[in-house]
């Protein structure tokens, strides 16, 4: 690695190897062995790579813990998933925790924040627009895990925002591959395949499976983040379906997507307003659904038994 600013050169192991005019400008005081690059622990799960600066943190498998049970459904259910890139990049003037919390569990905002978008897109979720209806009882669940990861699931709603022929093509794919997921993983996991997942891997990685967006919220300071957005597809999907999934993702949660724009406005305004001297002394309420949770014997996670709730915040 060569620094563009002063031309310092670092080796593949991160050590500082060369400094221009070292003897002339530093003499004998420069201790290059103490000025190497910061080492990052890098580990992979199902082909997805994560980095961590904390050398004392648990390994990736332990950190994901029982949450892997749900990750495996889309990361490995039909033989693996992949990201279509390069990623779109954008800047949001918000705290990095705001989108992580939004994706991990806020189904409560969907009918109100996304009312116009849901009406325009049509499909089965349009009935939620304007808070006219709640999802029916038994329509979904919420899941939280030991290290703060979480997911909300709307049953059998994977292609709900695709619509038309593209949605029908995706629904057919899920139906045809559900038995394969049962054979590869388990019957219990297969029953969630084809559902819509809204989720976050704490602290700053979120995804929507069904809407098929994968995001990294990269902090650029206390009140600004850079957003990296990819499309997720299953490796074995036919190219025609991969293209359809990508178009749908760009319409909804791409940089200029309809629902992305709705959420971005809220995230920026919340961050700005919550900096006020009176608001910072307040209390964040997350009591929705409290007392209804139970431990799931199949996955080992904590389950909230409704599509809307705040189990994942607690």
Secondary structure by P-SEA (a helix, b strand, c coil): ccccccbbbbcccccccccccccccccccccccccccccccccccccbbbbbccccccccccccccaaaaaaacccccccccccccbbbbccccccaaaaaaaacccccccccaaaaaaaacccccccccccccccccccbbbbccccccccccccccccccccaaaaaaaaaaaaaaaaaaaaccaaaaaaccbbbbbcccccbbbbcccbbbbbbccccccbbbbbbbbbbbccccaaaaaaaaaaaaaccccccaaaaaaaaaaaaaaaaacccccccbbbbcccccccbbbbcccccccccccccccccc
